[in-house]
Amino acid sequence: MNADDVVRVTIAASSDVACAQIETLLSAETDLCVVASGAAALLPDLLRQAKPDVLVLELGSDTAEGLEQIAERVALPATVLLSSDGRRERHRLELGVRAVLSSHTSAARLAAAIRAVAAGLVVLDEHAAGIGSPSEPEPREERERIDALTPRETEVLQLLAEGLPNKEIAGTLGISEHTVKFHLSAIFGKLGATSRTEAVTIGIRQGLVMV
């Protein structure tokens, strides 16, 4: 894998245990590299030393310093916020937060959110969705391409967003790998995508898949 394709990630959390848990969630992702990890109180030093593409920030209920206080003393990079109350955190996107996920999110969803944030997107999972202003309507041409996806193609795209390789997609859906490749080819064509990452990015932006 080209070094330019690797997303540099810094983790800042409420405890060493939380840091270790998040690192474990990302340990199998070859395109995501954890370059620094530590307590949220050390965030300025972590960011200065590591210069990450994406920050994963977990603030437990017992953390002395809140998001507003942190943002006052350090400019947050593109940030994935892990929170037990996404609805409360939803309005904080202007502080640098680009994704709000449950603190109990899965490895696949966290990895997909990091990739989406690195691509410049905003991500909200189920516990934070439905809050705030509606998204802007998509262009007619792109909407027509999306409407053409079949239910099976949508299922394949969802599993793709969760990071599953072709073999696991095939096993999950009870189809052959050849059929998976056929569906992927159709998805790429309909979305105008040239890669798996681009297809997932378009799918997230248009609400076809949930991370």
C-alpha positions in Angstrom: 0.0 0.0 0.0 1.2 3.5 -0.9 2.1 5.6 2.1 0.0 8.4 0.7 -3.1 6.1 1.0 -2.6 5.6 4.8 -4.7 7.7 7.1 -2.7 8.9 10.1 -4.8 8.7 13.3 -4.3 10.1 16.8 -6.4 8.8 19.7 -7.2 10.9 22.7 -9.4 9.3 25.4 -10.6 9.6 29.0 -8.4 6.8 30.2 -5.6 4.4 29.2 -8.1 1.6 29.0 -10.3 3.6 26.6 -7.2 4.3 24.4 -6.3 0.7 24.3 -9.9 -0.3 23.4 -9.9 2.1 20.5 -6.5 1.0 19.3 -7.7 -2.6 19.3 -10.7 -1.7 17.2 -8.4 -0.2 14.5 -5.6 -2.9 14.8 -6.7 -4.9 11.7 -7.1 -1.9 9.4 -4.0 -1.7 7.2 -4.9 1.7 5.7 -5.3 3.3 9.2 -2.1 4.0 11.2 -2.3 5.1 14.9 0.6 7.5 15.2 -0.1 8.7 18.8 -2.4 7.7 21.7 -2.9 9.2 25.1 -5.0 11.1 27.6 -7.3 13.9 26.4 -5.5 16.2 28.7 -2.3 15.7 26.7 -4.0 16.5 23.4 -2.0 19.6 22.4 1.3 17.6 22.7 -0.2 14.6 20.9 -1.3 16.7 18.0 1.9 18.7 17.8 4.1 15.7 17.8 2.0 13.4 15.5 0.3 15.8 13.1 -2.5 13.3 12.3 -5.0 13.3 9.5 -7.8 12.4 11.8 -8.3 12.6 15.6 -10.4 10.0 17.4 -11.6 11.7 20.6 -13.4 9.9 23.4 -14.5 12.0 26.4 -15.9 9.9 29.2 -18.5 11.3 31.5 -15.9 11.8 34.2 -13.5 13.7 32.0 -12.7 17.1 33.7 -12.4 19.0 30.5 -15.2 19.2 28.0 -15.1 19.6 24.2 -15.5 23.4 24.3 -12.6 23.8 26.8 -10.4 21.6 24.6 -11.3 23.6 21.5 -10.4 26.8 23.2 -6.8 25.8 23.7 -6.1 23.6 20.6 -7.3 23.7 17.0 -8.9 20.3 16.4 -8.1 18.5 13.2 -10.9 16.5 11.4 -12.3 14.7 14.5 -14.3 11.6 15.1 -16.0 12.1 18.5 -17.0 9.0 20.4 -19.9 9.9 22.8 -22.5 8.2 24.9 -24.9 10.9 24.0 -24.7 11.7 20.3 -27.8 13.9 20.3 -26.2 16.2 22.8 -22.9 16.3 20.8 -24.6 16.7 17.4 -24.5 20.6 17.5 -20.7 20.7 18.0 -19.7 20.0 14.4 -18.4 23.6 14.1 -15.7 22.8 16.7 -13.8 20.5 14.3 -15.9 17.4 14.9 -16.8 15.8 11.6 -18.2 12.5 12.9 -20.3 11.6 16.0 -20.4 7.9 16.9 -21.6 6.0 19.9 -18.9 5.2 22.3 -19.9 1.5 21.8 -19.5 1.6 18.1 -18.1 -1.4 16.2 -14.6 -1.6 14.7 -16.1 -1.6 11.1 -18.2 1.6 11.8 -15.3 3.4 13.4 -12.9 2.6 10.6 -15.5 3.6 8.0 -16.1 6.9 9.8 -12.4 7.7 9.9 -12.0 7.0 6.2 -15.1 9.2 5.4 -13.8 12.1 7.6 -10.4 11.9 6.0 -12.2 12.3 2.7 -13.9 15.5 3.9 -17.3 14.1 4.8 -19.5 14.5 7.9 -20.8 11.3 9.5 -23.5 10.7 12.1 -24.5 7.2 13.1 -28.0 6.2 14.3 -27.8 7.6 17.8 -27.0 11.1 16.4 -28.9 11.0 13.1 -32.1 13.0 12.5 -30.8 16.1 14.3 -30.2 19.5 12.7 -30.9 20.8 9.3 -31.6 18.4 6.4 -28.9 17.7 3.9 -28.8 19.6 0.6 -30.6 17.9 -2.2 -28.3 15.9 -4.5 -27.8 16.8 -8.1 -30.4 15.2 -10.4 -27.9 13.1 -12.3 -26.4 11.6 -9.2 -29.9 11.0 -7.7 -31.0 9.1 -10.8 -27.8 6.9 -10.6 -28.5 6.1 -6.9 -32.2 5.3 -7.5 -31.0 2.7 -10.0 -29.3 0.6 -7.3 -31.0 -2.7 -6.6 -31.8 -3.9 -3.1 -29.0 -6.5 -3.4 -26.5 -3.8 -4.7 -27.4 -1.7 -1.7 -26.7 -4.6 0.6 -23.3 -5.2 -1.0 -22.5 -1.5 -0.7 -23.4 -1.5 3.0 -21.1 -4.5 3.7 -18.4 -2.8 1.6 -18.7 0.2 3.9 -18.2 -2.1 6.9 -14.9 -3.1 5.5 -15.7 -6.6 4.5 -13.6 -8.2 1.7 -15.4 -9.9 -1.2 -15.1 -13.4 0.3 -16.9 -12.3 3.5 -19.5 -10.3 1.6 -20.2 -13.5 -0.4 -20.5 -15.6 2.8 -22.8 -13.0 4.5 -25.2 -12.8 1.6 -25.0 -16.5 0.6 -23.7 -15.8 -2.9 -20.5 -16.5 -4.8 -17.5 -14.2 -5.0 -18.1 -14.0 -8.7 -21.5 -12.6 -8.1 -20.1 -10.1 -5.6 -17.7 -8.9 -8.2 -20.6 -8.6 -10.7 -22.5 -6.5 -8.1 -19.5 -4.3 -7.4 -19.0 -3.6 -11.1 -22.6 -2.6 -11.4 -22.4 -0.4 -8.2 -19.2 1.4 -9.5 -20.9 2.1 -12.8 -24.1 3.4 -11.3 -22.3 5.6 -8.8 -19.6 6.8 -11.2 -17.0 5.4 -8.7 -13.6 4.1 -9.7 -12.7 2.4 -6.4 -14.2 0.7 -3.4 -13.3 3.7 -1.2 -15.0 6.2 -3.7 -18.1 4.0 -3.9 -18.4 4.0 -0.1 -17.8 7.7 0.1 -20.6 8.4 -2.4 -22.8 6.0 -0.5 -22.3 7.7 2.8 -22.7 11.1 1.4 -26.1 10.2 -0.2 -27.4 8.2 2.7 -27.3 4.8 1.0 -25.2 3.3 3.8 -25.0 3.9 7.5 -21.7 3.8 9.4 
